[in-house]
Amino acid sequence: MYLHILESPRTFVLEQHDFALILNLQQDHKVAFDFQPTVDYTRLIDLDLEEHKPLQVEIEGCLGVIELQGLTFLIVLLESELASVPSLPLNGAGVEPVRRVRKVGFFCLDHDMDSSAKDKNHPCHLVRKILQTGNFYYSSCPKYDLTSRLDLRLSRANGEHKTTFAPLARKDRYPARTPPQTSFECDAMFTYNWFILAPLLQARQRMVADDRAEFDSLGFVIPLIQGFFGQKAVEVNGEDALLTIISRLCPNRSGTRLKRRGIDDKGEVANCAETETIIRTVDEVFSFVQIRGSAPFYWKEKLNPSRVNVDIAPLEKSLYSFQTHFYHLFDTYRVVHCLNLMRDTPPMKTLAGEDDLCNMYLDLVNAANEEEEEFGTKLGWQGFDVVYVEETCGGVQGVPEKLKEAVYPIVKKFGATIVSVHSDDGCLDLDNIIQRQEGIFRVNCRDCLDRTNMVKQLNSSFAVDEWLASKGLAPMSIGQAGLLQAHRELYAKSGDTLSIIYTGAGALFSIFTETGVQTSRDLILNAEKSAKRIYCSKVTDIPKQEAINELTGKWLHKRDAWVVECEPFQEYVLRSRTRPQRPKAT
């Protein structure tokens, strides 16, 4: 794909094979889009590419359009690298190619300026730092949607989801998520660049059906996930298999640890991530999904030299947002089992206030159950005090056995999504869906990082063992040592990545997650990571949060972008909006 940059008027032409996407800026600062066959675009913009000799840049696709400091920028992907396993004697479902974002460019529609955004004074400098951190991924296969778990893709294929983006709330009084409706297949809940992609997707929606199909197949726009993608070639019962761990962060309340806590008035929670364990064998695909997210009510935390202060809003203030949050989850995952890992007795030092958070969480669950009948049938709640288990069962090594006693019946009840694949091309056999996952664990601790990642890894291992047992095979710890080690390593890397995104430092217990054994080295590393988190919260989190706000549209009064018809192309435009003044950092 090529980006041609023409002047007088300044116009961008994205050319791919026989089609071109044209963008320019109108006098009223609206962005106009046009999509035409390549043979027609020189006539449409009344320019001769050979005569004007435009700047030509090779790109991999478009990540979105953003307005910063009164200027409008087209964000494009310049370089990426393969993140998936490059070669395996399997094909089709579960082995689709996935790439990691390495380099992006910011091309200004208003006037010529440095597209690298390396200068600290460049409007896109902070956004560039976020996008080039190495934790953004996309699928280079147009038919594979990396933003969606296997169960959702099955629902689409069977026509169960009429809208790709916004599940409807069960009750009219609780608002559904309301991004602009399009038929583009990605999940807005986990498409991190959804806000900046919205104008391009709206332009796509107004195209005729044939043009939309061309637009999609040529990969003009790239939906990204932020989080983790990791794969390892393994064996299951002596046959080739592929293990994949995907963690997708939700952008709706994205941010840094002390800047984003709890819930907002739309029912979105901080540090929300969906983690999917996928195992592709010769004849089927296994998928097990869990989510994490901050305690779903209004609360905040301040770090003081002597102790940690936690402020919690009254129950009545949080109840509506709490119910909204869970109605979103019911519509997305059917049934939700909350697994709360915080300390439920009065703790000291860094765990101060966790007992109050636990009490508020349980009070809200009980209040919601009393007020709404659906909560009683679709919401489960369970406390599992990881710190107490450590103190009474010989350290962190005692956690797996106690956790299995507590949650294994629920793991068996929820099951996993398992689908057969065609023997010839490896594609999903929609006529042979063995089972669907009937509910998910919503796991949280205080930060939804260290204890959460350890427990999610264990939950996933329980689900994999149950799947192996259904095939008459021994659990991973006995008969599948390679699969067990790969599973532990990928979960440890996923936990580290999510922790770095949220706090600036890796996850605690990562060595235990990877090896199953806690050592003195692990304790030393935990202390170093804790110190680094405190440093980042004081020094780097403010500009980082600012960049996240810009990328996800949080500086705007409203999130939803909208489009209208506009001359001269009779096309689709994004109305620019004035953003409120940023508060000065103190």
N, C-alpha and C positions, 0 to 999 in steps of 0.2 A: 504494500500500500504506500502511496506517495501523498505528501502534503505539498501543494503548490501555493505559494504566497504571492499574490499580485497586488499592485498598488494602483491608486487613482481610479476607482475607489479601492480601498484595502479589502481584499477578498481572499478567503481560504477555500481551496478546492481539494477535497480528499478523494483521490482517485484509486479505485480498485477494479482491475480487469476492465469491464465494459461499462462501469457506472461511476458516478461522481456525486459526492455530497458537497454542497456549496454553502458557505457561511459568509455573511458580511454584516456590518453594523449600520443600521438606519440612522437618520438624523435625530430621531427621538430616542436614540440609544437602545433600540430593540434589535435583537439578534434575529436575522432572517435566515431560514434554511431552505434549500432546494435540493431535490434528489432527481437526477436525470441520467439518461444514457450518456456515456462519454462523448459520443459524436455530437451531442446537442449542447454541451455545457458552454462551449466557447460562444455560441450564438446567444445563449441566455444572458450571459454577463457582458456581452458586447466587447470581448477582449480577444486578442490573438496571442496564444501562449508563446508561439515561436517568436513573434515580434517583440514582446515585452520581456522575454527571457526571465520568467519568475524564479524566485528561490524555490528549490525543490528539496524536500527532506523525506527520507524513507522512514516510515513509522510502522508500528504493528497494529494500531487502532486508536480509537478515541475514548478517553476516560471521562470526559464531561466538559461543561462550560461553567466558569465561575466568575463572579464579579467581586473585585477587591480594590479598595481605595478609588472607586469611581472608574476603574478600568475593567474591561471584559477580556478574559483569557480562555483560549481553547487548550485543554490539557490532553496531551497525547502520550502514548506509550512508545518510547524509543528503543529500549532494550529490555529483554527478559531472559531467563534461563530455565531449563527444564528442571522441574521439582519432582516429577514422578519417576518411577523406575523405568529406565530407557528400554530394556529388552526383557521379555518374559515369554515363555511358550503358551501364553493365553492371549485372547483378544476379546473385544467387545466390552460389556458392562463390567465396571469395577477396575478397569485398566486404562481408562481414558487419559490422554495426555493433559498434564497440568503444569503451568509455568509460573515462575516467581518474578514479580516486577523488580527490575534493577534500575532503570533510568527513565525519567519522564521529562517532558518539555512543556513549557508554558508560552504559547504564542498569543501575543496581544492583538486584538481586533481593532484597537483604537489607533495605534501607531507602532512603529518598529521599536523593539527593545530586546535586551538579552533574554533568550528563551531558556537558558539554563537555570536562572533564578538563584545562582550561587551567591550573589551579592546580598549582604544582610539587609540592605535597604530595598531590595526588590519586593513588590507586594506579595509575591508567591513564595518567598524564601522559606517561611515556616511550613507551608503546605508541602513544599518539595521535600523537606526533611522527614515529614511523616510518611509520604508515599514511597520514599526510597530507603525505608528502614529494613526491608527484606522480609516483611511479614504480610505482604499483599500477594494474592494469588488469583489466577483466572484459568479457565479451560480454553485451550486452543482448538478444541473440537466443537464446532457450532451446535452439534446435537446434544452436547452434555452440559447440563447446568450445575456448575460447582456450588452455587449458592443454596441449592435445595437438597435436602436429605432424600434417600432412596424412597421412603414411604410417600413423600410429597410428589415425587416424579411418577410414582405408580398411580397416585390419585389423578394426576393430570392425564396420564395416558388412558385411564379408564373413564375420563370425563366426569370425575367426581368433584373437581374444583372448577367452577365457571370463571372465577377470577384468580389470576395468578398472584396478586399482591396482597389483598386485604381480606382476611377472614372476617366474616360478619360477627358482631357481638350477639350473644344469645338474647340479651334483653335490650330493648330500645333505649333504656335509660343509661346504658353503658356504651360509650362510643366505640365503634370499630376503628382500626387503623385506616386512615383515609389518604393514601398516596394517590396520585392521578391514576386512573384505570387504563391499562393498556394490555394487549395480549402477549407482550414480550415475556418469555418464560424465564423469569428469575424471581427469587423470593426477596421482596423489599426489606423484610425483617433482618436479613443477613447480607444484603448487597450494600457494601460499605460506601460506595460512591453513588448511591441512589439519588441523593439530592442534586449532585452536579450532572448526573445522567438524565434527570427528569425532562429538561427541555428537548434533548435529542430524541428521547423515547416518545414524547408527545408529538414531535414532528413526524416520527415514524408512524404513529397511530393514524395520522391524517392522510397517509399515502394510500393509494389503491392497493388491493390485495397482492397483485403480482409484484409491485415495487417493494412492498413490505417483505415478501419472501426473498427477493434479491438482496435487500438491505440486511436481513438476518444472516443469510448464507455467506455473505461476503465479510461479515465480522467488522462492520464499521464501528460499533460500540462494544466496549468490554466491561461487563459487570465484574467487580472485584469482591473478594472476601478479604477481611483482615483477620489474622489469627495464625493458624498453623495448618500445614499440610505435610504429612510424612508417610512414606511407604517403605516396606521391606518385603523382599521375596522370602517366603517361608515354605514349609511343607506341612500338610495336614494329612495324617495317615499315610505318609510316604509319597504323596502326590504334590506337584507344584501348586502353590497358592500365593496370593498376594494380600498382605495386611496393610490397610490404610487407616490412618487416624486424621480426621479433619475437625478443627475447631474454628467455628465461625462466630466472630464478634458482632453483636447488634450495634448499629451506629446511633440508635435513637436516644440513648442517654450515655453516649461514649465520653470518656475522659480519664483523668488521672485520679489516683486513690482518694486524696483528701478534697479534691474539687468536685467529685461525683460520687455521691453516696445515695442509698435508698431509692425512692420512687419519685416520679413527677405526676402532674395532674392528668396525664394521658395514660397512666398505668405503665409507663416504661421504667425499667430499673437499671441501675448502674452495673457495669461489668457483666452484662448479660452475654453468655456465649453458649452455643450449641455444639456439643462434641459428638461425633459419629464414628463408631468403630465399624469398619467394613472389611470383610474377608471374602475374597473371590477365590473359589475353587474351580475345578474343571467343569462342574455341572451346576453350580448355584452361587448366589450372592447372599451373604449374611450382613445385616445392618442393625446396630444397636445404638440408640440415641439417648443422650442425657443433656440437661441444660444446667447452667449455673446462673446466679444473679443475686444482687445485693438484697438484703432483707427488705421486703416490699412494703415499706411504710416510710414516713418522713422522719429522718434522723440525720444527725451530723456529728462529726468528731473533730476534736482539736487536740493536737499534741502539745503538752506542756512538759517542762523539764522534770517535774516530779511525778506526774501521772497523766493518764489519758482521760479526757472529758468527753462524754457522750450525751448529747441532748436529743430527746425523743419527743415528738409531737403527741398530743393527746389522741386517743383512739378515734374519736369522732372526726378528727382532721384527716386521718389516713384511710378510713373505711371505704370511701367511694373509690379512691385510686387503687386500693388493695383489691377490691372486687373487680374493677376494670381490668387490672393486670391479669387476674386469673381467668376471666372470661376470654381474654385473648388467648391464653394458654389452652383452655378447654377447646376452643375452636381450632387450634393448631395441632394439639397433641391428644385430644380426647379426654384422657384422665391424667391427673397430676398428683404425684406423691412428693410432698416436701420433706426433705431430709436435712434437718438443721443440726449443724455440727458445733455450734457455739457452746461455751461453758454455761451451764444452767444453775450453778451455785455461785455465790459472790466471789469472783476472782480478784486478784490483785495485779498491779503493774500494768503490763501491756494488754491484759485481758479484762481490765476494769470496764464495767458497764455491760458485759456480755449477758449477765443474768437478766438485766432489765430489757435488753433486746429480745432475749428468748421469751420473756413473759409477755411483751407486747405482741410478738409474732403469734403466740398461741391464743392470746385474747382476741386478736383479729380473726383468726381461723374460726374460733367459737362464735364470734359475732356474725361473721359471714354465713356460717352454717345455720344460725337461727333466723337470719333475715332472708336468705335465698335458698330454696329447697335444692337447687342444682348443686350447690357447694357440698351438701351432705353426701352426694353420690359420686362426685367427680374429684373431690379434693381430700387427700390424705395428709396427715402431718405426723412426723416422728422426730423425736430428739435423739441424737447420738453424740454424747459428749466425748470427743476424741481425747481431750486433755485428761479427763477423769480416767478413761481407759488406759492411757499411758501411765498414769500415776499408780493405778491399782493392778495392772496386768503385765508388769515387767517392761515397760517402755513401749515405744511405737511398734515393736514387733508383735505386741499383743492385739493390735487393732484389727488385722485381717480376720482372725477367728471370731472375735466378738461382733464385727460388722456382718460377717456371713450369717451368724445366728439371728441378727436383727433384720436383715433385708432380703435374704435369699428367697423366702416365700413370695415376696413382692416381685423379685426378678423373674421367678417362674410364672407368676400371674401375668405380668406385662409381656413377657416373651420378647421376640425380636422380629424384624421383617426379613423373611427368607424367600427368595424367588429363584426358580430354575432358569437356566440360560439355554439357548439353542446350541446344539453341538457343533453346527457348521460355522456360525459367525459370532457366537458368544453374546448375542443380544438377549435382552430380557424376554422370557417366555411369559407373556401376560396371561396366558391361559393356564399357567401352572404356578400361581402364587401360593406357596406352601403355608405361610402365615404372615400376619401383620402385627407389628408391635402395638399393643393396646393401651399403653400409657407410658409416661416418662417420669424419671426422678428429677426433681428440681432441687439441686444440692447447693447449700450455702454455708459458709462460715462467716467470720467478720468481714474479711476482704474478698472472699470467694477465690482464694488463691491456693494456699499451701495445704491446709486440711482438705479443702474441696477437691484439689487435684488428686491427692492421694486416695481419697474415697471414691472418686469417679473411676480411677484406674482399677480399683478393686471391684466396683460394681460391674464394670465392663468385663473383667476377667470372670466374674460369676456367670454373666450372660453367655460368654464364649464357652465356658465349661458346660453349661446347660445345653447349648447347641451341640457340642461334641457328644454329650451323653445321649442325645436324641439320635445320633448316628452310630451309637454303640461303641464310642471311643472313650478312652480314659481322659481325665481332666488334663489341662496343660501342665500342671506341676508333676504329673507322673509320666505321661506319654507324649507330650508335645513340647519338649524343652526349648526348641528353637522358636516356636511360636510364642511361648511365654516370655522369653527374653526380648524378642522384638516388640511385643506388646508393652512391656515395661519401659523399654528405651524410648519408644515413640511417645508414650504418655508423659515420661519425664521431660522430653523436649517440648511437648505441647504445653505442659505446666510452666516451664521456664519462659517460653515465648509469651504466653498470656500475662505472666507476672511482670515481665520486662515492659510490655505495652502499658500496663496499668500503674506500675510503681517505679520502673527504671531499673529493677534488679530481678534476678532469677527467683524461682520458687524455693521455699524451704522444703525440707524432706525430699528433695529431688534425687539424692543418692539412694534413699530408702525406696522411693518409687521405682527407680531403675534396677536396684539389686535385691530389694527385699530385706536388706540388712542396714541398720543404722550404725555408723562408726563415729569415732571421735572427730574425724575429718569432716563429717557431715555437720556436727555441732559447731565447729569452727567456721565453716562456710555459711551456716545459718546466721551466725553473729555478724559476719561481714556483709551479708545481703541485707540484714536488718538495718545496719548502719548506712548502707548505700541508699536504702529507701527513704530514710530520714533526710539525707542530703538532697535527694532528688525532690522531695516534697518542699524543701526550702528554696531550691535554686532553679531547677529546670522545669518544674511542673506548670508554672504560670505561662511561659511561652508555648509549651506543648499543648496546654489546654486551649490556648488561643488558636493554634493551628487546627486542632480538632473541631473547634467551633466553626471556623471558616469552611472546612471541608464538608461538614455535615449541616451547614446552614443555621447554626444556632444563634448567629448574630441578627438574623432576620426576625421581624415581628411574627411571621408565619412561615411554616416549613414548606407548604405546598407551592410548587411552581405551576404556572398555568400558561397556556399559549392561545393566541388569537390569529386570525388571518391578517395578512399584511401585504400591501403593494411593495415592490413591483412584481414579486413572484407569485402573488396570490398564495402565500405560503405561511409558515408557522413560526411564531416568534416568541421569545421569552421576554416578558415585560420586566425591565430592570426595577429593582426595589431599593429604597433608601434604608440603609441599615442604621440602627441606633448607635450613638457614639459609644465607643468602648470605654469601660471604666478604667481609670488609671490604676496601674498596679501599685500596691502599697508594700 
